[in-house]
Amino acid sequence: MTAIPGRSLTLPAERKRAPVMALFVGLSVLGVSSCLPAEAASPQPAPAAATVTFGEDGNDLFIKWQGDESIGFRIAKNKGVFSSPIRVTVGDKALDFGGFYAQFNKLQDGLTSELTRCAIEDNRVRVVHTLRHSSLPSPVTITFTLWMESQDRALRIEVETAGDGAHLDRLGLGDHHGAGLAAKRMFFGRMYVLDEPKAFEVEHNYNTCKFWCWTMANGLTELQATDGPAKGFRYEPEAGRYDLFTYCESPIRYKLLFTGKSPQDAIAEYRNTVTIPAPPTLSQLPGRVGVMTAYPIMERYEDFLEEFTGRGARDFVWLSYCPTPGDRQRVEKYGAIYATYDTYLDIFKEGIRGAEGWTPEMVQYRDNGKMVRGYWSSTWLLPDLYVKMATTRVMGVFGREYRNDSGENDFIKTPATRFSNLAITKEEVGPNGLYLDVHASKATHHFYDYQHNHHPAHEHLQGERKLFDFAREYLGNVPIWSEGGGEDYAGIMDGGWFMDWRPPDELGIRSAKWQYYPFIDQIHRERMLNMSIYYPLDHYDPDMVNAAILFGRPQAISVYSGTPQDDVSGRMQVYYMTKAFHKMLGLSRMERTDFADDDIDRCIVSYSNGARVWSNRSKMTWDIEGYTLPPLGYLVKGPNDFLEYRATKNGETVDVVQSNDYEYFSSPKSMNFGPVTTSGAIAITTQPDRITIYEIKKPGGLELHLGAIRGTHIGQEAIQEFAVLTRGRKIEIPFPDFRQPFDSSQNGELGNLIRVGTVEMREVVRYEVLIKSKS
């Protein structure tokens, strides 16, 4: 490799998809409502051209990006980047970070670079280090390739290693040096924003992402990301340590993004460098609330299903932990996806659950030669056997787990035990959705086989992708979920279930202040639609719904084993408050999340389709856009006059959803919402000949205002009213409980107010008001 002495190389600007950067800058402070038109979801025009320059300056090689700010990187040719600093400049600010360190075969101290070669070649800076250690069998070559591209300010670094008998246990970034390095604010994991975080070290798992971002006391923002198998994160403010460390792979790719602009600009720019395609089935998911179940419908859910759908539930996901022939047809008539449970990571060695034909050659091992253990001491199947086992395995996946009289885990077979692989399940049950448990809750990992051959982490992920792709196509182009929503599975699964709302201190992370933050959704929402779940709650929890709105997610509700079914009202509230919201968002990108008055408890989330969310997670009320949001209140405005809020009205906290699919109103006391006056909770849909009012919580003093309800108009006449009960029973509501008073101001014509009679029985699911246009 040869450099070009005394010369610099300038790359022309490229026309690529531009980052959405300053779209809503300042609006959070000004309180301005600025919804984008629907076409804003399409790629934006390219930004002003930037140039990238490579060159030499004395003993230094440099890369310079010149766009709306000037960013530079310098490397000493005689030292390279292994345990040697890289100088970073952003405008007139500068800092160093200590290059990269490595560990091979558990050896780090004493690992030295005996030969360093640096050059500019093919618009790249290439640095080759030959490393030696007295305990390594031979030298190790580690090659770093660094470059920038004109469409963004990310420094891209590719790291390749080669050496006989040398396993890369760890590759990480050295400490930063300079002034003001402590993080003032950090965005971390799937769901945290942290003000003034304390030092921590966290292993990468499904609660973390392979990227993190922070703004330092010196005003600079940095984002680090890797597309390989992340291993963990170290942060120590006093040492300037921001270390996203990886392992095992060759090559490993990093992106480092430094800017003097806001972290929202950095996050948006990083998002636009991610080119993972969405699963082909993702478009089936917007607007689908989930229902988690444990038994066959006709065994324990017949009444629940009738009440749930009788109160208007449609197009949901029925997730069954007990595949049952005929159950798909029982929910499909409501537009539902019938998804069954399965898993191919855990394979049982013996006992009543044991897999037929199990052998030691089938499973994964650790470097110490021990089998990898999973759920109930199962073993982990080799990833390259997933697809084969998907149609051939015979094992006790389904049955009843319990503690026997000795206090030990035990299992008995049930009629569902025969559904041990997808071939049997497809033939007899025919699900049109699949939940692959466990898989996404495990971060990408390396492993060993029976002969102690090493398999790098990318082989694990290849096996996962092949299984998900096979199952999706085999079952007929169906969406697939897995556990937890881990970032490693972005583009592989359609979404994760069971959002783990753990506070950061349970991960060993502490800070002056923290809040939940939709970090993974901000990067991956257009390719992975995670779903939060109420488990085992059977009521409406404002905190959980607020979090779902903040993260742009639908909620799943539970009728799992042990969850009471005697009152579905709380679950219906969750359904109505997240379904239309999620459908309105569709597959739009989450562009940015701003903070009103720089307070992380008051978030403003902006989407590419023009939707905006104001979420109040503080302990104080928040006046915004003409609404008063109580603690855990929120406001949503979207396309087609979509409106949703939890706000204070006339001294009461009320919930409202106004969409083209339905309108929902909830208040503890009688309240005039404009379209309706009511207490309790109701949802309304309209057709040309009727208005349907779904009873969520028993309403009182129910009045409909024609012309204000979507789909109605002034001049319609109410003809008849029925209360619809379970089992298809109907009760006609006569005058005077049901009536449309005359309006004296309109020459004695019928007015636009309909008084709807309600009845006392708990079996009421809805009211139907027949209407016609007056002749």
Phi, psi and omega in degrees: 000139182231143174272173177247096189300134173070011182238159171237155178246128179245125179269138176290157177294144177252147178261100180229174177303129186272150171290145172273110193244301189253025190300320183239022184301129176086344184293329180294326180284321183282343183071027183275134174272118183220079179281132178283153173293161185303327184290354178294347179290343180284162180305141183274159176301152180294147178286177176303141187299140172246158177239148177241129182238132173249141179191179177242146177215094184065238181272005185252145163258143181223154171235131180231131176249121182240108178221237177284354166209166183255125183232132181224154176227136180232139181230132176284124184297328183277352181242331180073213185234000177275113183053031179226144188288149169247125180276130180242129174236136174231105187061235180263010179256150183215151170204166173243147163236150195281038179061220182234149171240164181214157175225126178239133178051040179066020180247124177229305177296134181091356177279119186233155176263112181269345179212132180230131177231128180233140180199160170258126183210129177053047178058037177220150167263121179245130181235122181245124177246135170258117187255144176229151171212142185299337182260000176273142183292335181202167178298156177242131175261129177233122186246127178249128175242123185239137176200166174230160177236154191288337186279350177205171186259022180279130169276121180261134182227124176248131185239122178241141179234149178210132178175130182297127175071015182250117176259131179282101179282331186196137172226127183213180184256138180287170185292151174278153177224138182147193182260147172063049186269345182294145181283122172283321179215137182229140173251123191215147175066197179288337199203033181229142161239134189232125172267128180049061180294151175271169180300141177206161169223125186227132174286146177290127173213194185290351176273353179243165175246173180266028177209153172208161188212147180205157171247128184269167180299335179281000177093351179276146174250139178229141173232131175245141179209152171224146176259008177262197181280095177300148179244330180176181184223135174235132176227126174220104186299322182294329181267357186066032187265115172230094192237104170266104186254148185234189180192165159078322192270161168209117002276162169247138183240132175244155165232127177241124184237116177248140179202154171268001179273190186282159175299330178297323176293319179296316181296316179297321181291318176298318181305323183283352173272348183273120186246020179297127178284151177285152173301148183293348183260002188298328184293350178282350193264329186305132178085009181257111171282150181259154174230119182262123186230158185241350188224170172297149184299312185287349177277316187219357188237008183300313180292318179299314182299321179295315179293319182297310181281329177298334177266015168105359183294131179215158170057037179267179173248119177263102181267115184252127173272011180216083181307131185220122177304136179092341183288330176300316181294331181289333180253341184296330180293347175261014181078014187276154167267130176259107183252138177251160180272146171196171175199144178234002175284309181278129175227126186277136185280322189204181179082189185295338178267352190303143180282133177296133177079013180301135175223157178298338180287348186273349195239169181274153178230158173269173183293342178272005177089359180272145176297144175283129184255149180230219184300129181051041179062025171294170172257165179260126180290147174297134183301330181283000175256356182307308186293319178299312182292337182301335180240004183232342187295140171236112188201157180279073176289312185254145179163197180248117175271142179198169174265124181281183185295344177267001180081013181262156174297133179219170189206137172234149180285153175227176177302339180279350184296334180294341182275077188257355176205169187291333180296314179291317181297318179297317184292318189259335184249320177064050181293152173245029172195159184214135173248112179263097185294157171076317192310302186284353176278355179251123178294156177307134184216155172271167184201173179236153177261186185301329181267013179064028170283137181277138177237118182293165187299329182294336176291324175299312182292326176298318178297320178296313181298318180297321179295311182297317180294319179297310183297320180300312181285320184298322181274358174105046178061057184252150175288151181229131175249163170215185192275126165092338178075036181292145185293332179304337185259012175298129182086348178262308178257159178286330178181166177253149172254170172064059175301124183269098185277058179280137173292153186296336181293338175289342174265003181085021182247128179231153182203170177296327179200148178216164175204156173294144185211133186279063188291313181293325179292326180294332179267319194242007188303325183285357178230356180205117182253092179289157181230126175278165182218143168275116179211120357262030188300144178239018182229177180271119180249110182304327180296314182294319179291320176301317179296320178298319179292318178300321184270358179069040188237154166280164175254150167255146179247161187246130160234037181290173180310126177089355180269122182299146179242011187286343180217112183265001189299317180298319179291327176293324176300315178299318179302305186290334183273352178237342185291300183297324177303311183290323177296320178299320180291326181057225180257023182293153178283147167273105189285314184196161175230111179262166181238121178296129181054030178060028181257115184292350175278351182234099189257146174234111185256130183242136183246159183290341178270006179098351180292149175223145180235130171250116184243122181257104177252016177272178178265004181244158175289159182223116177270120183209135174055030179086005180243149174253111182267119176285174171308132184070014173275170180199163176224135178231129171236135183216183180300159178057038177060029175295134179217132175215141177202153163243109190214170177267127180224123181051040176083359181245150174273121185237157176240133182221136169230126176234108183224173177286344180271321179197166170238142184229135181222135179217132178205141177290337179232163181303132186217134174272107181270356186103288176292325182219160165241126183194166162240180184074216180213130180222158169235146185232133168234156181232147170229166183305330185250004183198157169244128179251127179247112180273128181274111178264308168232138189314116181278160176225142179058047188281122177230137177254140181245100182299141183091333177266331175285133180300134180090357176247167177214157178298137179103000176279156183239130176278129186257314190202153177227141175231143165264127181257125181253172174300161182065023175073012181284146179231141176235124176282135178261113185271171168296140012264359179298325177248122179196160177236097186298152174287153180249110183297335180283352181243043177057037176076011177287161173302137180278187182257015178254129175243123174269119185259124177283137178245158181238166194270341190293142178290342183283355179293131177248332181196167173238142178239123178249113180280135183226161172210162175279136181292138179286000000 
